[in-house]
Amino acid sequence: MQTTVIGIGETGMGKSSFLNAYLQKQAFRASDSPDSCTKVTSMDSNIINNQTRKAIDTPGIKDTDNTDQENVKQLVEFLLNYNDGINVVAIVLNGQVDRFTKDTEKFIKIAHQMFNHPDFWEHLCIVFTKWYSGMTEEQKRIKQEEYKKRVIESIRKYTESDINVELPMFFVDSPNYQNEEKTKAELERFNEFAFSKNAMRTTQVEVPNVFYEQVIPEKRENYRYKENLLSENNMKRTEYFANQSRNKLVDFDGNISYSDWKNDKEWEIVKMKKVEIEIKNGELVKSIPEPIYQMRNICERFLGVCIRNDYVKECVGHKTVNTYVDKTREKITDFDGNISYGDWKIIKTYDKQIN
């Protein structure tokens, strides 16, 4: 018979020390320092009472080297290559901290996202370390009630369901496991819980984002991402478009931020301005009727002799003189296909007589 447990939690909570107590040997480097001792995920085992106990120690979240995301990636790679599965996921907390914190809520969500398993909640437990001999059963009862209530509320809100979670809790003074009877009893109870669970396969684990609870992709298409570029003569315009994406980032406190937009696909559209010359010839602008005169000779006679000869001008009809113009203007089609016109300009004026 064998079982595998994994300890997850914040740096300095005593994960390594607890797992050493569970294996009953110094398998992992442990320290009381708040600085991280565990730098890589590792596994060790021990056979106790004909049972094989395996334990996986992990680097702490909120690692002092600010390498949380890399640590989680390395942990996922380890689990993908681990063939025995995980029986228990232990969230390791400092028993000296009285209140339920946002960090605890964050660790649980990260673990759930990472294991990506429908039965994850059945394998979850909480281990309180640094639970010293002087601490009373009443303190233990209060912490159990408070934490269980708060954790289950958080899980139900997170999963948007009325899920029932067993969530056993264990209280240990890990460095004194050989001499502290209460710690021995809690470790045995923890072992019974581990052997009662079938192992979760780890082939489906995935890398969670340790900074954001949700990363929601957003897209926009045909976005003009750059200023138009005009040619020197202003007759050509280049427009720049892209399909873009970014992430909406929701952190573990519910705060929302956004990554920068990035171009997934870019293209250019070149548009030309068009100028055409329109000509209008022979436009009538004026028509004036004018009389036609003719000189007529008048001879005044006396006794048959012309004594006075004169000429008079008389109207014998009318003629019409029309004034015409030839003119030109510009027809302008802009970059967007809109049409406008320049003013007409006269290039020639001439008259024609219409009889």
ChimeraX attribute file (.defattr): number of C-alpha atoms within 10 A of each C-alpha:
attribute: neighborCount
match mode: 1-to-1
recipient: residues
	/A:1	8
	/A:2	16
	/A:3	22
	/A:4	25
	/A:5	25
	/A:6	21
	/A:7	23
	/A:8	26
	/A:9	27
	/A:10	23
	/A:11	22
	/A:12	25
	/A:13	25
	/A:14	29
	/A:15	33
	/A:16	27
	/A:17	25
	/A:18	27
	/A:19	26
	/A:20	23
	/A:21	22
	/A:22	26
	/A:23	20
	/A:24	17
	/A:25	13
	/A:26	14
	/A:27	20
	/A:28	21
	/A:29	11
	/A:30	19
	/A:31	16
	/A:32	11
	/A:33	11
	/A:34	13
	/A:35	13
	/A:36	20
	/A:37	21
	/A:38	20
	/A:39	14
	/A:40	15
	/A:41	19
	/A:42	16
	/A:43	16
	/A:44	17
	/A:45	20
	/A:46	17
	/A:47	13
	/A:48	11
	/A:49	7
	/A:50	9
	/A:51	13
	/A:52	15
	/A:53	22
	/A:54	21
	/A:55	26
	/A:56	23
	/A:57	26
	/A:58	25
	/A:59	28
	/A:60	27
	/A:61	23
	/A:62	18
	/A:63	21
	/A:64	15
	/A:65	9
	/A:66	10
	/A:67	14
	/A:68	18
	/A:69	17
	/A:70	14
	/A:71	20
	/A:72	25
	/A:73	16
	/A:74	16
	/A:75	22
	/A:76	22
	/A:77	15
	/A:78	17
	/A:79	22
	/A:80	15
	/A:81	11
	/A:82	14
	/A:83	11
	/A:84	15
	/A:85	18
	/A:86	25
	/A:87	25
	/A:88	28
	/A:89	26
	/A:90	26
	/A:91	22
	/A:92	27
	/A:93	23
	/A:94	18
	/A:95	21
	/A:96	12
	/A:97	11
	/A:98	12
	/A:99	12
	/A:100	16
	/A:101	12
	/A:102	11
	/A:103	15
	/A:104	19
	/A:105	17
	/A:106	21
	/A:107	20
	/A:108	23
	/A:109	19
	/A:110	23
	/A:111	22
	/A:112	20
	/A:113	18
	/A:114	21
	/A:115	23
	/A:116	17
	/A:117	15
	/A:118	9
	/A:119	11
	/A:120	18
	/A:121	18
	/A:122	17
	/A:123	23
	/A:124	21
	/A:125	22
	/A:126	25
	/A:127	28
	/A:128	26
	/A:129	23
	/A:130	22
	/A:131	20
	/A:132	17
	/A:133	13
	/A:134	6
	/A:135	12
	/A:136	10
	/A:137	9
	/A:138	9
	/A:139	10
	/A:140	17
	/A:141	11
	/A:142	12
	/A:143	19
	/A:144	19
	/A:145	10
	/A:146	14
	/A:147	20
	/A:148	19
	/A:149	12
	/A:150	16
	/A:151	19
	/A:152	17
	/A:153	14
	/A:154	17
	/A:155	20
	/A:156	15
	/A:157	12
	/A:158	12
	/A:159	11
	/A:160	9
	/A:161	9
	/A:162	11
	/A:163	13
	/A:164	11
	/A:165	17
	/A:166	13
	/A:167	18
	/A:168	17
	/A:169	21
	/A:170	22
	/A:171	23
	/A:172	25
	/A:173	26
	/A:174	25
	/A:175	17
	/A:176	16
	/A:177	21
	/A:178	12
	/A:179	10
	/A:180	15
	/A:181	14
	/A:182	16
	/A:183	24
	/A:184	19
	/A:185	15
	/A:186	19
	/A:187	25
	/A:188	13
	/A:189	14
	/A:190	23
	/A:191	18
	/A:192	11
	/A:193	15
	/A:194	24
	/A:195	18
	/A:196	13
	/A:197	15
	/A:198	15
	/A:199	18
	/A:200	20
	/A:201	17
	/A:202	21
	/A:203	16
	/A:204	13
	/A:205	19
	/A:206	18
	/A:207	19
	/A:208	22
	/A:209	17
	/A:210	22
	/A:211	15
	/A:212	19
	/A:213	20
	/A:214	16
	/A:215	19
	/A:216	11
	/A:217	12
	/A:218	13
	/A:219	13
	/A:220	12
	/A:221	13
	/A:222	13
	/A:223	13
	/A:224	15
	/A:225	16
	/A:226	11
	/A:227	10
	/A:228	14
	/A:229	13
	/A:230	15
	/A:231	10
	/A:232	8
	/A:233	6
	/A:234	10
	/A:235	14
	/A:236	17
	/A:237	16
	/A:238	16
	/A:239	17
	/A:240	17
	/A:241	19
	/A:242	19
	/A:243	18
	/A:244	19
	/A:245	17
	/A:246	18
	/A:247	17
	/A:248	16
	/A:249	19
	/A:250	17
	/A:251	17
	/A:252	19
	/A:253	12
	/A:254	11
	/A:255	10
	/A:256	13
	/A:257	13
	/A:258	14
	/A:259	13
	/A:260	11
	/A:261	15
	/A:262	14
	/A:263	17
	/A:264	12
	/A:265	12
	/A:266	14
	/A:267	11
	/A:268	12
	/A:269	10
	/A:270	13
	/A:271	16
	/A:272	17
	/A:273	15
	/A:274	15
	/A:275	15
	/A:276	11
	/A:277	11
	/A:278	13
	/A:279	14
	/A:280	12
	/A:281	13
	/A:282	13
	/A:283	12
	/A:284	14
	/A:285	11
	/A:286	11
	/A:287	15
	/A:288	11
	/A:289	13
	/A:290	12
	/A:291	12
	/A:292	13
	/A:293	13
	/A:294	12
	/A:295	12
	/A:296	11
	/A:297	9
	/A:298	12
	/A:299	13
	/A:300	11
	/A:301	11
	/A:302	9
	/A:303	6
	/A:304	7
	/A:305	9
	/A:306	11
	/A:307	10
	/A:308	10
	/A:309	10
	/A:310	10
	/A:311	11
	/A:312	10
	/A:313	11
	/A:314	12
	/A:315	10
	/A:316	10
	/A:317	10
	/A:318	12
	/A:319	12
	/A:320	14
	/A:321	15
	/A:322	15
	/A:323	16
	/A:324	18
	/A:325	18
	/A:326	17
	/A:327	18
	/A:328	17
	/A:329	16
	/A:330	17
	/A:331	16
	/A:332	17
	/A:333	16
	/A:334	16
	/A:335	16
	/A:336	9
	/A:337	12
	/A:338	9
	/A:339	12
	/A:340	11
	/A:341	14
	/A:342	12
	/A:343	10
	/A:344	14
	/A:345	13
	/A:346	14
	/A:347	11
	/A:348	12
	/A:349	14
	/A:350	11
	/A:351	14
	/A:352	11
	/A:353	13
	/A:354	12
	/A:355	8
